[in-house]
Amino acid sequence: MGTPPLRFETLRGAALHPLLPALARLRIAVFRDWPYLYEGDEAYEARYLRAYADAPGAAVVVALDGGTPVGIATCEPMAETHGTVRDAFLAAGLDPARYTYFGESVLLAPYRGQGAGVEFFRRREAHARQLGTDHATFCAVQRDDGDPRRPAAYVPLDGFWRRRGYTPCPGLACTMAWREPDGAGEIPHTLSFWQKSLAWDAPAGAPSPMPEPRA
């Protein structure tokens, strides 16, 4: 018997506060697995997500099974996100004001493969257009395919992202540090960026033009 259809809500501001503990647990559960291998704690996660509730331009798409959150996807103007992301774009001569940053998209395993990922992107892109930005971007951790921790059945999301119209940004990356499961302390990880022009209507999978760096 399959899981019931999910309900999606795009939430902002005070509407997020009652859900913060549940959303924090979601991030911890999903990001513990490959490829992120992230060891989180609820106190930090609640603070991290509260920043989305407090940021005036941010929005969080929540997937609900009945009244229970089972997935979330975040977005906010790059001007409001953490400096690590902004600095990578500034260093490349790209204007952060043109971008909405998609922070994460997490979904519990039993609910995958039913269209939630597509809906997460659709709603975040709609929010990005409402903000007046003409590009969306996100970053993904880089892992070695030969890493012994990589599950044998793991399928990278590159194909899914390309079908949504996203393409890699050559040479554009940032570094973030976090503690891995069973790790003693935080270690740096390299994350590479993908982007999509929201003003360019093209067939799915076609390359999206990258803004020209400022002179």
Stockholm file with secondary structure:
# STOCKHOLM 1.0

chainA/1-215         MGTPPLRFETLRGAALHPLLPALARLRIAVFRDWPYLYEGDEAYEARYLRAYADAPGAAVVVALDGGTPVGIATCEPMAETHGTVRDAFLAAGLDPARYTYFGESVLLAPYRGQGAGVEFFRRREAHARQLGTDHATFCAVQRDDGDPRRPAAYVPLDGFWRRRGYTPCPGLACTMAWREPDGAGEIPHTLSFWQKSLAWDAPAGAPSPMPEPRA
#=GR chainA/1-215 SS CCCCCCEEEEECGGGGGGGHHHHHHHHHHHHTSTTTCCCCCHHHHHHHHHHHHHSTTCEEEEEEETTEEEEEEEEEEGGGSCHHHHHHHHHTTCCGGGEEECCCEEECGGGTTSSHHHHHHHHHHHHHHHHTCSEEEEEEECCCTTCTTSCTTCCCSHHHHHHTTCEEEEEEEEEEEEECTTCSSEEEEEEEEEEEETTCCCCTTSCCCCCCCCC
#=GC SS_cons         CCCCCCEEEEECGGGGGGGHHHHHHHHHHHHTSTTTCCCCCHHHHHHHHHHHHHSTTCEEEEEEETTEEEEEEEEEEGGGSCHHHHHHHHHTTCCGGGEEECCCEEECGGGTTSSHHHHHHHHHHHHHHHHTCSEEEEEEECCCTTCTTSCTTCCCSHHHHHHTTCEEEEEEEEEEEEECTTCSSEEEEEEEEEEEETTCCCCTTSCCCCCCCCC
//
